[in-house]
């Protein structure tokens, strides 16, 4: 079936370049599988993100032909066709690059910690508080909890490069907390204050939603948090509302 050519973005000691590798094409292999083969057979110095290999951890995000994907879930077959035998691989956009395809998550995690309440703020009697949630809210919480923090939404967000926005997945996690009866109202108020500078910066292009491997919508979460700010501060176990806590 011919050879497949990979053009991979490399970065070693501030030296950035594109390196080409070539292997005989075989159907049915994931991008992660091909990268592993390149590392094992051609270049052991190649660094790329990989972890669970099952699409569960979100740790293998990268760009294939300028599209943000999880490499362990993405088959090369969908990108390769006869007469077009070259695939480009780059690190996700919106993150500092450690080396090659490996990005640095430290700054993103720090921003998430600044915005989202600590687990210690969850009430001690968590089971009792959770029992006060409706089935609808429980289902929503489970859905929002499916976010695997893979960073694909960050890579495709057109506002991130301006340097004044936060990672879109933070809005998903914030909305989950806004609906959580185990989190006290003061903590929710603090979270919204932290989010306020960023809520109006979203341009609602929907690119973050299109690329999410779990079909979640950070853009919808932004819209909800912006349009229902008062409801975010409701203590669903006591009936108190935001106005009572002003």
N, C-alpha and C positions, 0 to 999 in steps of 0.2 A: 504493500500500500504506500510505499515511499517513506521518506523521512519527515520528521517534524522538527522545526527549528524554534528554539526558545530564545527570546531576547529579554534578558533579566537585568533589572536595575541593580547595580552594585554600588556600595559605598564603603570604602576602607580608609580610615585615617583622613577624613575630609576629601578624599579623592573619589569623585562620583563618575561612573561610567556605565555603559551598557555592554554586557558580555553575552556572547552567543554560544549556545550549546545545541547539539544535534543528535537525535536518537531515532531509530526506526519506529514508526508509528504502530501502536497497538490499540485496538478499541477496548473500551470498558475500563479505562483507568481514570482516577480522579487527578486533579491538579496536584494535590498533596502527594499522591503516589508517584507522579512524574518528577516532582521536586526531590523526593526521597531517592529516586533512581539516579537523578543527576548528581546528587550529593555522594551516593555510594559508588557510582561507576565513573564519573567524570571529574568532579570537583568537591572534595571533602570540606573545602573552606566556605562553601555557600551556606549562608545563614537564612533561615526562613521560619515563620511561626508555625508550630504544630503542637497538638496536645492529644485530645481524646480520640481524634479521627472518626468521630461519630456524630458530629454536628451538635453536640450538647454543651460544650464549654465556650464556644465563640472565640477560641484562641488562635484560629488559623486564617483570619481575614487578610486578604490582599486584593490587588487589582489585576484582572485578566483582560487584556485588550481594553483597558480604561474602564472596566466595569468592576465594582466592588462585590466580592463574593467570599464565601467560605470555601477554602480550597479542598477541604475534606468531603464536601457535598457536591462539588462541581466537577462534572465529567469533561474531559478535554474534547470528547467527541463533538460536543455542541459548538465548539469554537473552530475545530479543524475540518476542512473539507478539501477535496482534491483541487489543486491549483492555488490553494491559499494555505500554505504549510508553515506559517510563521505566527507564533503567539507571543505577545509581550506580557511580562509580569513585573509589577511594581508594588511597592509598599502602599498601604492605605494612606490616603491624604488626610491632612488635619492633625497629624501626630509627628513628634520628633522621631527621627529614624536612628536607631542604635547602629545597625549595620545591615546592608543588603535589604532584605524584605522584612526585617524585624523592627517593629515600632516600639516606642517607649510609652507606657501607659501611666507613668507616675503622675504627670501633671493633670491628666484627666481624672484619675482617682482622687487627687487632692481637691479638685473643684467639686467633685461629687460629695466629698466629705464636708465641704464648706456649705453646701446647699441643703443636703438631706439630713434629717435628725439622726442621731446616733441610736443604735439598738437599745442602749440603756434607757432611752426615753419611753420605751414601750412599757405600758402599765404591767405591774406584777401579775395581776389576775387576768392574764391574756385570754384564757379559755372562756371565762365568763364574759369578757368584753366582746370576743369574737361571736359568741352565741347571740348577741344583739344585732348582728348584721343580717340583712335579708338575703335570700338565696341569690337575688340579682346582684347584690354587692359582693357576695362570696364568689360568684362566677366571674365577675369583673376583676376581682383581686387575683384570682387564679390566672386569668388571661394576661393581665399586666405583668404578673410574676413570671411569665414565660420569657421575658427579655433576658438574653444571655450575654448582654454587654459585649457584643462582638465588634462594635465600632464601625460597621458598614454605614450606618446613618451619618456618622461623623464625616466619613470620607466623601459622601455624596452631597453633603450640605453646602450650598453656595455661599452661606453667610459666614461659616467658620473661618475662611481665609482672612477675613477682615480683622480677626483677633479680638473682637468684642463680644462674641457669642459663647455659649457653652455647648457641650456635647448634647445632641438631641435625645439620647437615651436617658438623660437625667430627667427630662420631662415625663417620660413613661414611669420612672420610678417615683417621681414626685406625685403623680396622680394616684398611684397605688397607695401611697402613704396618706394622701388626702382623704381616701375612702376608708382607711383602716381605723376601726374603733379602738384599737389598742394604743394608738398614739394620742397624747393629750393635745388639747386645743392650742395651748401656748406654743407647743412645738410646731404645729401646723402653721400658726401665724408667723413664726420665725422663718419657716421654710418658704412661705410665700413672699416674705420681705426679701429673702435672698434671691428668689427667682424674678422679682419685679423688674430689675434692669434688663432682663433678657426676654421676657414674654412679648414685648412689643417689637423685638428685632426679627422675629420669625416672619418670613415673607410668604409662608403657606404655599410653597411650590410643590410639596408632596413628595419630593425626591427621597426623603428619609423613609417614608412609608413604602415607597415602591421597592426599595432595596432590602427592607427588613426580612430576614429569613423566617421570622415567626409571625409575619403578617400583622405586626403592630404599627401604630401610627403616632409617632412623636408629634406630628403636626396637629393631629386631633387632640392630643393631650394638652398642647399649648392653647388651643382654642377653648377647651373645657376650663382650664385653669384661669384663663383670662375672662371668660364670660360668666363663670360661676364662682368667682372669688369669695363671695360671702358664704356660699354653701360649703366651701372647703373648711371653714372654721366651725362647722356645726359639730357639737358633741352628740353623736348619734345614740349614745347610751343614756343621756340625760335630757335631751330635747333642747338644750341651750344652743344659741346661735351666735354668730359673729357679733351681732349688735350688743349682746349681753356681755361681751368681753372687751369692748372698746375702752 
